[in-house]
Amino acid sequence: MSTRLPAVTVVGSINLDIIATTDRIPSPGETVGGGALTHQPGGKGANQAVAAARLGASSRMIGAVGNDASGRLMLESLSGAGVDATGVAVLDGDATGTALIMVDRDGENQIVVCPGANFRFSLEGVEFGPDETLLFQLEVGLPVVLEAARRSSGFFVLNAAPAMDLPAELLERCDLVIVNETEYELIPALAEAKLVAVTYGKDGSAMLERGRKVAEAPASAVTVANTIGAGDAFCAALVLALRAGLDYSTALAVANAVGADAVGDPSSQPALAPLADYVARAAGVGVAAR
């Protein structure tokens, strides 16, 4: 593994997470009392950019917030976590994206996203370097991701969430697609993608080439506090581990260890150790090297 982590540019959503934590999530029409309310920085894009920075990488965020108090808070949060937020647009006339989240005592959640500025975001004025590592999700709209795929030539990673049909052009451009097991089932075209990482919760993760499993790694046992940012931390860690030269199985084991720390933290943007600490922790865990 290279001792110098690659720089990562994350293009994606930036949200304020409004989280109600309760003993259990209510059924339709039911009211559950006794909840605790928190406001946290979130959004899949911002979560991944912050995770990359906290793992020790140089992290740049491209996205949009509204010209409002929530937007200012999100920019301060990104910068405070060590993320270069100079590429985040501040849009008049749009509210900053907001996610309304309910979390039960087991860490399970239900989420409604109000995208706000995330859906008026464009790549106007944004440039990508020829060797840049790029990490995208689908909370900013497919047209933005497609435009970036056409305009960039670096290592291109797509966290295909939320799940939707993906154009063949985009899938062919992706050097890596990251999904959970539900998203993999909802996007049949992924069976033909050149490289896909799939997470299975407590059953670990696997790497597939054109639908054939080529590596896997078990999950780490952990007490769940909040699953909201775990997948995003996994994505950032996997990209960094692969770009640092780790083989598939070791990279998956490292990302699993990072995800385990994330689910044990109640924050959408959890505290993380440097990536090298997780590499040491995961030594010998990977199975079926590439």
HELIX and SHEET records of a PDB file:
HELIX    1   1 LYS A   44  ARG A   54  1                                  11    
HELIX    2   2 ALA A   69  GLY A   80  1                                  12    
HELIX    3   3 GLY A  116  ARG A  120  5                                   5    
HELIX    4   4 LEU A  142  ARG A  151  1                                  10    
HELIX    5   5 ALA A  168  ARG A  173  1                                   6    
HELIX    6   6 GLU A  181  LEU A  186  1                                   6    
HELIX    7   7 PRO A  188  GLU A  192  5                                   5    
HELIX    8   8 GLY A  201  ASP A  203  5                                   3    
HELIX    9   9 ALA A  230  ARG A  243  1                                  14    
HELIX   10  10 TYR A  248  VAL A  263  1                                  16    
HELIX   11  11 LEU A  275  ALA A  282  1                                   8    
SHEET    1   A 9 VAL A  83  LEU A  91  0                                        
SHEET    2   A 9 SER A  59  GLY A  66  1                                        
SHEET    3   A 9 VAL A   8  VAL A  11  1                                        
SHEET    4   A 9 THR A 133  PHE A 136  1                                        
SHEET    5   A 9 PHE A 155  ASN A 159  1                                        
SHEET    6   A 9 LEU A 176  ASN A 180  1                                        
SHEET    7   A 9 VAL A 196  THR A 199  1                                        
SHEET    8   A 9 SER A 205  GLU A 209 -1                                        
SHEET    9   A 9 ARG A 212  ALA A 217 -1                                        
SHEET    1   B 4 ALA A  36  GLY A  42  0                                        
SHEET    2   B 4 ASN A  15  THR A  21 -1                                        
SHEET    3   B 4 GLY A  97  VAL A 103  1                                        
SHEET    4   B 4 ASN A 109  CYS A 114 -1                                        
END                                                                             
